[in-house]
């Protein structure tokens, strides 16, 4: 069993003065949802997600060791510039500073360097697609790349585990954006190696039906969310249904183990849609209560149910903490489902916008 202390490094064997790395990391879409957490970003229940392929953040990290002559005390402050799409972005800095503070004990070199973090997303800005998962994962990959230079003996397993561990401290679900098609985060008795501290590649058989699984993201509402995930997670403390919900997530994850193996899409759809609606039911039954779905979210859900009943095509939906709808379906019905989306669902999207994505591999060094 890993503990957080396993990620505190001993002395480094190498040095590096300056350089740069560039990593991309994708977004991910949870099938069993993480909603509710304990201290230090420990999830209240395990979750599992499909890693996406097209929606990603690309981050370049440039670093240079501070010299003794640098003004201010060289080792007591973080020093970094932040660029978003090539331009300085001051309002992102507090979030990054907080992230650096959280991970400093695990990366004790952070105050020795000046960093330039240059980041951009492949999906439209303010599309309502959370960039925190891909963004924190891409940054964590870069920092791990630097740690690997300082400790070249590091194993590949440690590299990815610790990258996921660090990403988690930035944004919980970011730990599922590091490596693998299907990623589990949170301890689950039947999933060997699963951990509350980092995401792991789903270790059991995955049926061909899930190969290149498609996710078309319908952009229903691109506005700022009224309630952030942070507040939503917090409202699971003292929530009347919390304990039962956390137990249900374990049950649904166990069911998915069997479903991934058999390829039973009917059962897959039941678990996935129930998880999406349960997530939103938790929001509606929090105190204070809130609703993130919009009228068009429900229109889309009903249209999917009608289409599925009429055609028997195994298309389903999931939701994250917002109004957008992720339409999930196997690759062999791609043409038909895209036609259905164009004919019947695009009208419910803001400015007719949607993004075609599919299952992907995780972070990549560029
Ligand atoms: O990682 P956070 O704190 O933004 O929370 C994400 C929560 C959901 O997207 C709603 C569910 C999930 O497991 O990704």
Boltz pocket constraint, residues with backbone or C-beta under 6 A from the ligand:
constraints:
  - pocket:
      binder: B
      contacts: [[A, 28], [A, 29], [A, 30], [A, 32], [A, 33], [A, 34], [A, 35], [A, 47], [A, 130], [A, 132], [A, 171], [A, 172], [A, 173], [A, 174], [A, 229], [A, 230], [A, 233], [A, 279], [A, 319], [A, 320], [A, 321]]
      max_distance: 6.0
